[in-house]
Amino acid sequence: MEPTSSGSIHEDVFGGLRRRVPRRQGFALRMAPMIDMIFLLLIFFIVTAKWRPQEDFLPLHLASAQARDAVLARPEPLEIHIFAAPAGCRVQIGLVDEVKIDDDTIEADLSTLIAKIQACIAAQKRFAGDPIEIICGGDVKWDHLTKIYNVLFGAGLTDITFRMTE
């Protein structure tokens, strides 16, 4: 074999199979992915950071030992007993007052009843939101019971319950 005009034996042996590989230029960092990664880390640290102070550093004032006795409980209900009468009903307010309600003078008797209930509430230092319990006999007319309830509710006494009797 005779060398070719270029004079290289290497080119003759491999016969042009060798391709020219482009030369790499120097090592370079790609900046776009690195900036994306920095922003992702920044967002992660902002989201996971605790921005409020710890609760154990807040000022706390505990009540003294004597204040334990001043715990307010739900007051006992004011009991209103309703008994049947021949011409109406009889209403007993707690164990203090009693009002007779006649069918003929029912409006005047109901106004007397509410005045006595308000006087009893003031004497016992109760509030309008304190409970009232109505205890009604089985022979009391439904009309009397509903009118007494309506008068109590109209006077601002809203916590009214009924005790079940047999």
C-alpha positions in Angstrom: 0.0 0.0 0.0 1.2 3.3 -0.9 0.7 6.3 1.2 -1.8 8.8 -0.1 -1.1 12.3 -1.0 -1.7 13.4 2.6 1.0 11.2 3.8 -0.7 9.9 6.9 -0.7 6.1 7.4 -3.5 6.5 9.9 -5.9 7.8 7.3 -4.9 5.1 5.0 -5.7 2.3 7.5 -9.0 3.6 8.7 -9.9 4.9 5.2 -11.9 7.9 6.2 -14.0 6.2 8.9 -12.8 8.7 11.3 -15.1 11.6 11.7 -14.3 14.9 13.0 -15.6 15.4 16.6 -16.2 19.1 17.4 -13.9 20.3 20.1 -15.5 21.1 23.4 -15.1 24.6 24.6 -14.4 25.1 28.3 -16.6 24.0 31.2 -19.6 26.4 31.8 -22.4 26.4 34.4 -26.0 26.7 33.2 -27.4 29.6 35.3 -31.2 29.2 34.7 -31.6 25.9 36.6 -29.4 27.2 39.5 -31.6 30.3 39.8 -34.7 28.1 39.8 -33.3 26.0 42.5 -32.4 29.1 44.6 -36.0 30.4 44.3 -37.5 27.1 45.3 -35.3 26.9 48.4 -36.2 30.5 49.2 -40.0 29.8 48.9 -39.6 26.6 51.0 -37.9 28.5 53.9 -40.5 31.3 53.8 -43.4 28.9 53.9 -41.9 26.8 56.7 -40.8 29.7 58.9 -42.7 30.5 62.1 -43.7 34.1 62.0 -45.6 34.3 65.3 -43.9 34.4 68.7 -44.0 31.2 70.8 -46.9 31.1 73.2 -44.8 30.4 76.3 -43.4 33.9 75.9 -46.8 35.6 76.2 -47.6 37.2 79.6 -49.8 35.1 81.7 -51.6 36.2 84.9 -53.1 33.5 87.0 -55.8 34.1 89.5 -55.0 33.9 93.2 -56.0 31.0 95.4 -58.8 32.9 97.0 -60.5 33.5 93.6 -61.3 29.8 93.4 -64.3 30.3 95.7 -65.8 32.9 93.3 -66.7 30.4 90.6 -70.2 31.2 89.5 -72.6 28.3 88.9 -75.9 28.2 87.2 -78.5 29.6 89.7 -81.3 27.5 91.0 -84.5 28.1 89.0 -87.3 30.2 90.4 -90.2 27.8 90.8 -93.6 28.9 89.8 -96.4 26.4 90.8 -99.8 26.6 89.0 -102.8 25.0 90.7 -106.3 24.7 89.4 -109.1 26.7 91.1 -112.8 26.6 90.5 -113.0 29.9 88.5 -109.4 30.1 87.2 -106.0 29.1 88.7 -103.7 29.9 91.6 -100.1 30.8 91.0 -97.5 30.4 93.7 -94.2 32.3 93.1 -91.4 30.4 94.8 -92.5 30.1 98.4 -93.0 33.8 98.8 -96.1 35.1 97.0 -99.3 33.8 95.6 -101.6 35.3 93.0 -105.1 34.1 92.2 -106.1 34.4 88.5 -109.9 34.5 87.8 -111.4 34.0 84.4 -113.3 37.3 84.7 -110.4 39.5 85.6 -107.6 37.6 83.9 -105.8 40.7 82.4 -105.6 42.5 85.7 -104.5 39.4 87.5 -101.8 38.6 85.0 -100.4 42.2 85.4 -100.4 41.6 89.2 -98.6 38.3 88.6 -95.8 39.8 86.5 -95.4 42.7 89.0 -95.0 40.2 91.9 -92.6 38.0 89.9 -90.5 41.1 89.1 -90.5 42.1 92.7 -89.5 38.5 93.7 -86.6 38.6 91.1 -85.4 41.9 92.5 -85.6 40.7 96.1 -83.6 37.6 95.3 -81.1 39.5 93.2 -81.8 37.5 90.1 -81.4 38.5 86.5 -83.7 38.2 83.5 -81.6 35.4 82.1 -81.9 33.3 85.2 -84.0 30.1 84.8 -87.6 29.8 85.7 -89.3 26.5 86.2 -93.1 26.1 85.8 -94.6 23.3 87.7 -98.2 22.7 86.6 -100.9 20.5 88.0 -102.6 18.1 85.6 -106.0 19.8 86.1 -104.9 23.3 85.1 -106.5 24.6 81.9 -104.2 24.9 79.0 -105.4 28.5 78.3 -104.2 29.6 81.7 -100.8 28.0 81.3 -100.2 29.5 77.9 -101.3 33.0 79.0 -98.9 32.8 82.1 -96.1 31.6 79.8 -96.7 34.4 77.3 -96.7 37.0 80.1 -93.4 35.7 81.5 -91.8 35.6 78.1 -93.1 39.1 77.2 -91.5 40.4 80.4 -88.1 39.4 79.1 -87.8 36.1 81.1 -86.6 33.7 78.3 -85.1 30.7 80.2 -88.5 29.1 81.0 -88.8 25.3 81.5 -91.6 23.0 82.5 -91.2 20.3 85.1 -92.9 17.1 84.1 -95.4 15.7 86.7 -97.5 12.6 86.5 
